[in-house]
């Protein structure tokens, strides 16, 4: 069970806060099923970045496909405080393998210009279909050339499910894999993918740890089509309360307590939200929790791409 016997709730730089990464999709586009605020204003985005740096959050996550996110980040002096991970544009419709690889390289140069940096911590393939399709080998060779050039320290891929992880690990050796996981999502644990990534020494970044905010809602406020989540959130709240944790603390610990996971990427629409998340993360000493009774494996509930069909 969770333990907070040595936690210092007053220090946002302690424990889990330093393992958070700042997600920035909201800097460029409207995003999130529970996001009523819409796209973050530029001044608020800069305030969020300043707050992240002051809380000890040292990594920022963005993408070429996140609207103006890279440009907003690059315009802020706060950018110097972060290691940056960005992602490629999609190339499935390219004319051939060479064209796909060239497109990756050209768009990455544009990302560096937008971010106003010469190097990023990581460059990830945004759509795993670009690696698993006919252009995959050519794309990966170009990614490796970018890594060898020093413009990206690490390369990898953002995935959606365990099948993609299995197929990618059969063909490639990513440095970073970004994947969706949260306290009720047991798919990658039960499927063995998290252990496989750990054995390969892959840096794992967890995203969607609040499931676009659904896990933060009161059970009765969760839309009826997400029925299994209502029972799961009810159970999680009781489990966390028994351990002396708030909901956000428990959700963060439920992800970061897994030894395979290096970072949890969290997106916010305000400085206030980020302060709350960072304070919650700082108060968690990470031990594995038995959340088995509340685990869900139904992809229709866990994968936002399938929500329209519910």
C-alpha positions as a LaTeX table, in Angstrom:
\begin{tabular}{lrrr}
\hline
Residue & $x$ (\AA) & $y$ (\AA) & $z$ (\AA) \\
\hline
Unk1 & 0.00 & 0.00 & 0.00 \\
Unk2 & 1.05 & 3.60 & $-0.37$ \\
Unk3 & 3.17 & 5.15 & 2.33 \\
Unk4 & 3.78 & 8.82 & 3.06 \\
Unk5 & 5.71 & 8.43 & 6.30 \\
Unk6 & 8.66 & 10.49 & 5.07 \\
Unk7 & 6.85 & 12.83 & 2.70 \\
Unk8 & 7.32 & 16.57 & 2.92 \\
Unk9 & 4.12 & 18.15 & 1.59 \\
Unk10 & 5.64 & 21.63 & 1.75 \\
Unk11 & 8.45 & 20.98 & $-0.73$ \\
Unk12 & 7.28 & 20.69 & $-4.34$ \\
Unk13 & 10.77 & 19.64 & $-5.44$ \\
Unk14 & 10.80 & 16.48 & $-3.32$ \\
Unk15 & 10.00 & 12.93 & $-4.40$ \\
Unk16 & 7.59 & 12.59 & $-7.31$ \\
Unk17 & 7.53 & 16.21 & $-8.51$ \\
Unk18 & 10.96 & 15.93 & $-10.11$ \\
Unk19 & 9.68 & 12.96 & $-12.14$ \\
Unk20 & 6.87 & 14.93 & $-13.70$ \\
Unk21 & 7.07 & 16.32 & $-17.22$ \\
Unk22 & 5.02 & 19.27 & $-18.42$ \\
Unk23 & 2.68 & 18.41 & $-21.27$ \\
Unk24 & 1.91 & 21.30 & $-23.61$ \\
Unk25 & $-0.74$ & 20.17 & $-26.06$ \\
Unk26 & $-3.08$ & 22.76 & $-24.47$ \\
Unk27 & $-0.58$ & 25.49 & $-25.43$ \\
Unk28 & $-1.42$ & 24.93 & $-29.08$ \\
Unk29 & $-4.87$ & 23.38 & $-29.40$ \\
Unk30 & $-8.08$ & 22.77 & $-27.47$ \\
Unk31 & $-7.61$ & 19.37 & $-25.85$ \\
Unk32 & $-9.26$ & 17.18 & $-23.23$ \\
Unk33 & $-12.79$ & 15.88 & $-22.73$ \\
Unk34 & $-13.08$ & 17.73 & $-19.40$ \\
Unk35 & $-11.19$ & 20.87 & $-20.50$ \\
Unk36 & $-13.70$ & 23.72 & $-20.47$ \\
Unk37 & $-11.00$ & 26.42 & $-20.60$ \\
Unk38 & $-9.80$ & 25.65 & $-24.13$ \\
Unk39 & $-6.39$ & 26.61 & $-25.44$ \\
Unk40 & $-4.09$ & 28.22 & $-22.88$ \\
Unk41 & $-3.36$ & 31.92 & $-23.41$ \\
Unk42 & 0.28 & 32.79 & $-24.10$ \\
Unk43 & 0.80 & 34.71 & $-20.84$ \\
Unk44 & $-0.68$ & 31.82 & $-18.85$ \\
Unk45 & 1.48 & 29.33 & $-20.76$ \\
Unk46 & 4.59 & 31.26 & $-19.73$ \\
Unk47 & 3.38 & 31.40 & $-16.14$ \\
Unk48 & 2.83 & 27.64 & $-16.22$ \\
Unk49 & 6.37 & 27.12 & $-17.48$ \\
Unk50 & 7.83 & 29.35 & $-14.77$ \\
Unk51 & 5.86 & 27.46 & $-12.16$ \\
Unk52 & 6.98 & 24.11 & $-13.54$ \\
Unk53 & 10.63 & 25.15 & $-13.33$ \\
Unk54 & 10.22 & 26.43 & $-9.77$ \\
Unk55 & 8.63 & 23.10 & $-8.76$ \\
Unk56 & 11.59 & 21.10 & $-10.05$ \\
Unk57 & 9.88 & 19.84 & $-13.20$ \\
Unk58 & 12.76 & 19.59 & $-15.64$ \\
Unk59 & 11.18 & 18.17 & $-18.79$ \\
Unk60 & 8.69 & 19.61 & $-21.24$ \\
Unk61 & 6.78 & 17.57 & $-23.82$ \\
Unk62 & 5.49 & 18.96 & $-27.11$ \\
Unk63 & 4.97 & 17.97 & $-30.74$ \\
Unk64 & 4.92 & 19.29 & $-34.27$ \\
Unk65 & 1.22 & 18.45 & $-34.40$ \\
Unk66 & 0.29 & 20.43 & $-31.27$ \\
Unk67 & $-0.68$ & 23.55 & $-33.18$ \\
Unk68 & 1.47 & 26.51 & $-32.07$ \\
Unk69 & 2.81 & 24.75 & $-28.96$ \\
Unk70 & 6.44 & 24.64 & $-30.11$ \\
Unk71 & 6.35 & 28.32 & $-31.07$ \\
Unk72 & 4.82 & 29.32 & $-27.74$ \\
Unk73 & 7.53 & 27.39 & $-25.90$ \\
Unk74 & 10.29 & 28.86 & $-28.04$ \\
Unk75 & 9.11 & 32.41 & $-27.42$ \\
Unk76 & 9.47 & 32.01 & $-23.66$ \\
Unk77 & 12.75 & 32.64 & $-21.87$ \\
Unk78 & 11.71 & 29.87 & $-19.48$ \\
Unk79 & 12.53 & 27.30 & $-22.19$ \\
Unk80 & 16.15 & 27.21 & $-21.01$ \\
Unk81 & 15.04 & 25.53 & $-17.79$ \\
Unk82 & 13.84 & 22.37 & $-19.52$ \\
Unk83 & 14.96 & 19.30 & $-21.36$ \\
Unk84 & 12.58 & 19.14 & $-24.33$ \\
Unk85 & 10.93 & 16.17 & $-26.00$ \\
Unk86 & 9.13 & 16.80 & $-29.27$ \\
Unk87 & 7.47 & 14.56 & $-31.84$ \\
Unk88 & 7.46 & 14.25 & $-35.59$ \\
Unk89 & 4.80 & 15.04 & $-38.13$ \\
Unk90 & 3.06 & 12.07 & $-39.74$ \\
Unk91 & 4.49 & 10.62 & $-42.96$ \\
Unk92 & 2.19 & 7.70 & $-43.84$ \\
Unk93 & 1.07 & 9.50 & $-47.02$ \\
Unk94 & 4.60 & 10.18 & $-48.29$ \\
Unk95 & 5.47 & 9.21 & $-51.86$ \\
Unk96 & 8.05 & 6.65 & $-50.72$ \\
Unk97 & 10.58 & 5.77 & $-48.01$ \\
Unk98 & 13.09 & 8.47 & $-48.95$ \\
Unk99 & 10.39 & 11.12 & $-49.04$ \\
Unk100 & 9.11 & 9.97 & $-45.65$ \\
Unk101 & 12.58 & 10.14 & $-44.12$ \\
Unk102 & 13.26 & 13.55 & $-45.66$ \\
Unk103 & 9.95 & 14.84 & $-44.31$ \\
Unk104 & 10.91 & 13.73 & $-40.80$ \\
Unk105 & 14.26 & 15.54 & $-41.05$ \\
Unk106 & 12.81 & 18.76 & $-42.51$ \\
Unk107 & 10.07 & 19.01 & $-39.92$ \\
Unk108 & 12.53 & 18.38 & $-37.10$ \\
Unk109 & 14.66 & 21.29 & $-38.28$ \\
Unk110 & 11.51 & 23.41 & $-38.19$ \\
Unk111 & 10.82 & 22.19 & $-34.65$ \\
Unk112 & 14.29 & 23.27 & $-33.53$ \\
Unk113 & 13.71 & 26.70 & $-35.09$ \\
Unk114 & 10.28 & 27.01 & $-33.46$ \\
Unk115 & 11.67 & 25.98 & $-30.08$ \\
Unk116 & 14.75 & 28.20 & $-30.53$ \\
Unk117 & 17.09 & 25.43 & $-29.41$ \\
Unk118 & 19.94 & 23.56 & $-31.06$ \\
Unk119 & 19.26 & 20.24 & $-29.36$ \\
Unk120 & 16.38 & 18.38 & $-27.74$ \\
Unk121 & 16.42 & 15.63 & $-25.15$ \\
Unk122 & 14.20 & 13.42 & $-27.28$ \\
Unk123 & 12.60 & 13.16 & $-30.70$ \\
Unk124 & 9.71 & 10.71 & $-30.89$ \\
Unk125 & 7.76 & 9.29 & $-33.81$ \\
Unk126 & 4.27 & 10.66 & $-33.14$ \\
Unk127 & 2.34 & 7.98 & $-35.01$ \\
Unk128 & 3.60 & 4.40 & $-34.52$ \\
Unk129 & 2.11 & 3.54 & $-37.92$ \\
Unk130 & 5.01 & 5.48 & $-39.43$ \\
Unk131 & 7.41 & 2.91 & $-37.93$ \\
Unk132 & 5.24 & $-0.15$ & $-38.46$ \\
Unk133 & 4.35 & 0.69 & $-42.05$ \\
Unk134 & 6.37 & 0.27 & $-45.26$ \\
Unk135 & 8.56 & 3.31 & $-44.60$ \\
Unk136 & 9.54 & 2.30 & $-41.07$ \\
Unk137 & 13.13 & 1.27 & $-41.67$ \\
Unk138 & 13.93 & 4.37 & $-43.69$ \\
Unk139 & 12.31 & 6.60 & $-41.09$ \\
Unk140 & 14.21 & 4.92 & $-38.25$ \\
Unk141 & 17.53 & 5.25 & $-40.07$ \\
Unk142 & 16.91 & 8.98 & $-40.46$ \\
Unk143 & 15.97 & 9.22 & $-36.77$ \\
Unk144 & 19.23 & 7.48 & $-35.89$ \\
Unk145 & 21.15 & 9.94 & $-38.05$ \\
Unk146 & 19.53 & 12.79 & $-36.14$ \\
Unk147 & 20.58 & 11.16 & $-32.87$ \\
Unk148 & 24.14 & 10.65 & $-34.09$ \\
Unk149 & 24.28 & 14.31 & $-35.15$ \\
Unk150 & 23.66 & 15.30 & $-31.52$ \\
Unk151 & 20.58 & 17.35 & $-32.32$ \\
Unk152 & 18.45 & 14.82 & $-30.43$ \\
Unk153 & 20.05 & 13.04 & $-27.52$ \\
Unk154 & 17.50 & 10.22 & $-27.66$ \\
Unk155 & 14.97 & 8.90 & $-30.15$ \\
Unk156 & 11.84 & 6.86 & $-29.72$ \\
Unk157 & 8.12 & 6.60 & $-30.34$ \\
Unk158 & 4.77 & 7.51 & $-28.85$ \\
Unk159 & 2.41 & 4.52 & $-28.76$ \\
Unk160 & $-1.22$ & 3.74 & $-27.96$ \\
Unk161 & $-1.28$ & 0.10 & $-26.89$ \\
Unk162 & 0.70 & $-3.00$ & $-26.02$ \\
Unk163 & 0.49 & $-4.55$ & $-29.48$ \\
Unk164 & 2.36 & $-1.57$ & $-30.92$ \\
Unk165 & 5.01 & $-1.85$ & $-28.21$ \\
Unk166 & 5.53 & $-5.55$ & $-28.95$ \\
Unk167 & 5.86 & $-4.96$ & $-32.69$ \\
Unk168 & 8.21 & $-1.99$ & $-32.29$ \\
Unk169 & 10.52 & $-3.81$ & $-29.88$ \\
Unk170 & 10.80 & $-6.66$ & $-32.39$ \\
Unk171 & 12.20 & $-4.27$ & $-35.00$ \\
Unk172 & 13.83 & $-1.31$ & $-33.25$ \\
Unk173 & 15.70 & $-0.17$ & $-30.14$ \\
Unk174 & 14.03 & 3.03 & $-28.94$ \\
Unk175 & 15.62 & 5.11 & $-26.20$ \\
Unk176 & 12.24 & 6.55 & $-25.13$ \\
Unk177 & 8.71 & 5.22 & $-25.37$ \\
Unk178 & 5.79 & 7.42 & $-24.42$ \\
Unk179 & 2.63 & 5.50 & $-23.58$ \\
Unk180 & $-0.82$ & 6.00 & $-22.05$ \\
Unk181 & $-1.33$ & 4.57 & $-18.57$ \\
Unk182 & $-3.15$ & 5.44 & $-15.38$ \\
Unk183 & $-4.00$ & 3.93 & $-12.01$ \\
Unk184 & $-6.95$ & 1.93 & $-13.36$ \\
Unk185 & $-5.36$ & 0.87 & $-16.68$ \\
Unk186 & $-3.81$ & $-2.55$ & $-16.16$ \\
Unk187 & $-3.22$ & $-3.49$ & $-19.79$ \\
Unk188 & 0.52 & $-2.87$ & $-20.14$ \\
Unk189 & 1.29 & $-4.35$ & $-16.74$ \\
Unk190 & $-0.71$ & $-7.52$ & $-17.34$ \\
Unk191 & 0.55 & $-7.77$ & $-20.91$ \\
Unk192 & 4.19 & $-7.63$ & $-19.81$ \\
Unk193 & 5.10 & $-4.62$ & $-21.96$ \\
Unk194 & 6.25 & $-2.48$ & $-19.03$ \\
Unk195 & 8.59 & $-5.23$ & $-17.88$ \\
Unk196 & 9.87 & $-5.70$ & $-21.43$ \\
Unk197 & 10.66 & $-1.99$ & $-21.71$ \\
Unk198 & 12.44 & $-2.07$ & $-18.34$ \\
Unk199 & 14.59 & $-5.02$ & $-19.41$ \\
Unk200 & 15.62 & $-3.08$ & $-22.52$ \\
Unk201 & 16.54 & $-0.01$ & $-20.46$ \\
Unk202 & 13.98 & 2.16 & $-22.24$ \\
Unk203 & 13.08 & 5.54 & $-20.73$ \\
Unk204 & 9.30 & 5.32 & $-20.30$ \\
Unk205 & 7.17 & 8.46 & $-20.25$ \\
Unk206 & 3.59 & 7.97 & $-19.06$ \\
Unk207 & 0.87 & 10.20 & $-20.46$ \\
Unk208 & $-2.88$ & 10.49 & $-19.86$ \\
Unk209 & $-2.40$ & 9.62 & $-16.19$ \\
Unk210 & $-5.68$ & 11.39 & $-15.36$ \\
Unk211 & $-7.42$ & 10.00 & $-18.50$ \\
Unk212 & $-8.10$ & 13.51 & $-19.84$ \\
Unk213 & $-9.45$ & 14.49 & $-16.42$ \\
Unk214 & $-12.09$ & 11.75 & $-16.13$ \\
Unk215 & $-10.34$ & 10.15 & $-13.15$ \\
Unk216 & $-10.45$ & 13.47 & $-11.30$ \\
Unk217 & $-14.20$ & 13.78 & $-11.55$ \\
Unk218 & $-16.68$ & 12.68 & $-8.93$ \\
Unk219 & $-18.10$ & 9.27 & $-9.87$ \\
Unk220 & $-21.59$ & 10.69 & $-10.37$ \\
Unk221 & $-20.22$ & 13.31 & $-12.79$ \\
Unk222 & $-18.56$ & 10.78 & $-15.09$ \\
Unk223 & $-20.69$ & 10.36 & $-18.24$ \\
Unk224 & $-22.81$ & 7.22 & $-18.21$ \\
Unk225 & $-21.07$ & 5.77 & $-21.27$ \\
Unk226 & $-17.93$ & 5.37 & $-19.15$ \\
Unk227 & $-19.83$ & 3.16 & $-16.71$ \\
Unk228 & $-16.90$ & 0.97 & $-15.51$ \\
Unk229 & $-14.97$ & 4.11 & $-14.58$ \\
Unk230 & $-17.60$ & 5.13 & $-12.05$ \\
Unk231 & $-17.03$ & 2.02 & $-9.94$ \\
Unk232 & $-13.27$ & 2.25 & $-10.42$ \\
Unk233 & $-13.07$ & 5.90 & $-9.33$ \\
Unk234 & $-15.28$ & 5.16 & $-6.33$ \\
Unk235 & $-12.93$ & 2.35 & $-5.33$ \\
Unk236 & $-9.80$ & 4.40 & $-5.93$ \\
Unk237 & $-11.06$ & 7.27 & $-3.82$ \\
Unk238 & $-11.76$ & 4.90 & $-0.93$ \\
Unk239 & $-8.39$ & 3.18 & $-1.28$ \\
Unk240 & $-6.48$ & 6.45 & $-1.40$ \\
Unk241 & $-8.41$ & 7.91 & 1.54 \\
Unk242 & $-7.62$ & 4.84 & 3.63 \\
Unk243 & $-3.92$ & 5.36 & 2.87 \\
Unk244 & $-4.14$ & 9.06 & 3.77 \\
Unk245 & $-3.79$ & 10.34 & 0.21 \\
Unk246 & $-5.78$ & 12.80 & $-1.82$ \\
Unk247 & $-7.04$ & 11.74 & $-5.23$ \\
Unk248 & $-4.29$ & 13.44 & $-7.25$ \\
Unk249 & $-1.58$ & 12.07 & $-4.96$ \\
Unk250 & $-2.94$ & 8.57 & $-5.37$ \\
Unk251 & $-3.29$ & 8.79 & $-9.14$ \\
Unk252 & 0.30 & 10.00 & $-9.48$ \\
Unk253 & 1.62 & 7.33 & $-7.15$ \\
Unk254 & $-0.40$ & 4.68 & $-8.96$ \\
Unk255 & 1.68 & 5.43 & $-12.07$ \\
Unk256 & 5.10 & 6.49 & $-10.80$ \\
Unk257 & 5.30 & 3.62 & $-8.33$ \\
Unk258 & 5.86 & 1.26 & $-11.24$ \\
Unk259 & 9.65 & 0.76 & $-11.51$ \\
Unk260 & 9.54 & 0.79 & $-15.32$ \\
Unk261 & 8.13 & 4.32 & $-15.55$ \\
Unk262 & 10.62 & 7.20 & $-15.63$ \\
Unk263 & 8.31 & 10.20 & $-15.96$ \\
Unk264 & 4.66 & 11.14 & $-15.86$ \\
Unk265 & 3.62 & 13.82 & $-18.36$ \\
Unk266 & 0.94 & 16.13 & $-16.99$ \\
Unk267 & $-0.87$ & 18.85 & $-18.89$ \\
Unk268 & $-2.63$ & 21.78 & $-17.25$ \\
Unk269 & $-4.59$ & 24.84 & $-18.30$ \\
Unk270 & $-3.46$ & 27.07 & $-15.43$ \\
Unk271 & $-0.66$ & 27.76 & $-13.01$ \\
Unk272 & $-3.06$ & 26.93 & $-10.17$ \\
Unk273 & $-3.70$ & 23.43 & $-11.52$ \\
Unk274 & 0.02 & 22.78 & $-11.92$ \\
Unk275 & 0.78 & 23.91 & $-8.39$ \\
Unk276 & $-1.84$ & 21.49 & $-7.10$ \\
Unk277 & $-0.40$ & 18.62 & $-9.12$ \\
Unk278 & 3.21 & 19.38 & $-8.15$ \\
Unk279 & 2.32 & 19.67 & $-4.47$ \\
Unk280 & 0.48 & 16.34 & $-4.65$ \\
Unk281 & 3.44 & 14.68 & $-6.36$ \\
Unk282 & 5.88 & 16.02 & $-3.79$ \\
Unk283 & 3.90 & 14.41 & $-1.00$ \\
Unk284 & 4.11 & 10.87 & $-2.32$ \\
Unk285 & 6.68 & 8.31 & $-1.29$ \\
Unk286 & 6.45 & 5.72 & $-3.97$ \\
Unk287 & 5.59 & 2.18 & $-3.05$ \\
Unk288 & 3.59 & $-0.22$ & $-5.18$ \\
Unk289 & $-0.11$ & $-0.18$ & $-4.41$ \\
Unk290 & $-2.59$ & $-3.01$ & $-4.77$ \\
Unk291 & $-5.08$ & $-1.41$ & $-7.12$ \\
Unk292 & $-6.02$ & $-4.70$ & $-8.76$ \\
Unk293 & $-9.70$ & $-4.61$ & $-7.75$ \\
Unk294 & $-10.14$ & $-1.34$ & $-9.65$ \\
Unk295 & $-8.20$ & $-2.22$ & $-12.80$ \\
Unk296 & $-9.91$ & $-1.93$ & $-16.19$ \\
Unk297 & $-8.67$ & $-3.46$ & $-19.44$ \\
Unk298 & $-11.49$ & $-2.52$ & $-21.84$ \\
Unk299 & $-9.85$ & $-0.35$ & $-24.55$ \\
Unk300 & $-13.21$ & 1.22 & $-25.41$ \\
Unk301 & $-13.13$ & 2.95 & $-22.03$ \\
Unk302 & $-9.39$ & 3.55 & $-21.81$ \\
Unk303 & $-8.56$ & 4.67 & $-25.37$ \\
Unk304 & $-9.88$ & 8.18 & $-26.26$ \\
Unk305 & $-9.76$ & 7.23 & $-29.95$ \\
Unk306 & $-12.60$ & 4.77 & $-29.27$ \\
Unk307 & $-14.78$ & 7.03 & $-27.15$ \\
Unk308 & $-16.91$ & 8.23 & $-30.07$ \\
Unk309 & $-18.15$ & 4.65 & $-30.50$ \\
Unk310 & $-19.33$ & 4.28 & $-26.88$ \\
\hline
\end{tabular}
